[in-house]
């Protein structure tokens, strides 16, 4: 299987699309990013990357905290719009409903999931500010949480309906479940 | 829309599943992780997180480099297996076909996409080692690269068929395209 070399392109796909929330000069602001990932479960860690000159970045640096707000597909127009316009030009706090978090972060109410994150490490690479943060607490719309046999169950991704993105500049939906972690490996056979 | 607080859970979803490759004591090794993200496009940056005691981590620290190998769904058993077994116990280089990269990293041939990454920053948070890296070059299976009107076109994700994962311990497929970046925002209307 021959390969084509395409140069220095970070072709990791797909990425989850999220809205990073921060208080900037006392007002809620949100920026749409695809540069967001889990960096550990216990401890609960995430990483995000923001442009150094971005409006949201100023709030994250000032408060040492941010929220990750995970939208559903029915919020696609909002998500795309908030990736186009800057808080420098538009007061986004007037366009959506926010609630204060436990930390000094805004939570975007219409998103089904909100994470409150506290910065624990950061670094700058050229014009990118990268923040490693601990997740202090997470809020999920009660419509997606149920109790099954006395245990809390969070709805599958097909119900949470997240927005994915890739470097082909397309948004994608999630497909269906295709297997269970730590079980599919039983079918493994070495390559010839 | 009332929310339920579920505590310190990094509920970012879905995550792309990748195989992190590193040379460990001169042999190729791969670890399956979901802790991988784009951290910037220009410059091309990524972040990964590995357990401090993991076998692959030793190779990344020693060489200052790693590969990101992105599998397709037909490799699900391999992916899951390589997340279960450790290079401490199994010589994974004997189970899959590797090619050397330009950097001192192994490329997993059967994956349609391989990125060669050079560590530029790192930090440790408890037992997690987090590596920020620049993508030096990327290889894509020629079956997924074509030329349209004189421009290089990479196949849509529906053809690349990546494996997604979420904290419900399920693997998922990608769905279909639902929109184009920087266009959907035109439909935005402020929340009531």
Interface residues (C-beta under 8 A of the other chain):
Chain A: X1 X2 X3 X4 X5 X6 X7 X8 X9 X10 X11 X12 X13 X14 X15 X16 X18 X34 X35 X36 X37 X38 X39 X40 X41 X43 X44 X45 X46 X47 X49 X68 X70 X73 X76 X77 X78 X79 X80 X81 X82 X83 X84 X85 X94 X95 X96 X97 X109 X110 X113 X114 X115 X120 X121 X123 X125 X126 X128 X130 X132 X134 X135 X136 X137 X138 X139 X140 X141 X142 X143 X145 X152 X154 X156 X157 X158 X160 X162 X163 X164 X165 X166 X167 X168 X169 X170 X171 X172 X173 X174 X175 X176 X177 X178 X179 X180 X181 X182 X183 X184 X185 X186 X187 X188 X189 X190 X191
Chain B: X1 X2 X3 X4 X5 X6 X7 X8 X9 X10 X11 X12 X13 X14 X15 X16 X18 X34 X35 X36 X37 X38 X39 X40 X41 X43 X44 X45 X46 X47 X49 X68 X70 X73 X76 X77 X78 X79 X80 X81 X82 X83 X84 X85 X94 X95 X96 X97 X109 X110 X113 X114 X115 X120 X121 X123 X125 X126 X128 X130 X132 X134 X135 X136 X137 X138 X139 X140 X141 X142 X143 X145 X152 X154 X156 X157 X158 X160 X162 X163 X164 X165 X166 X167 X168 X169 X170 X171 X172 X173 X174 X175 X176 X177 X178 X179 X180 X181 X182 X183 X184 X185 X186 X187 X188 X189 X190 X191
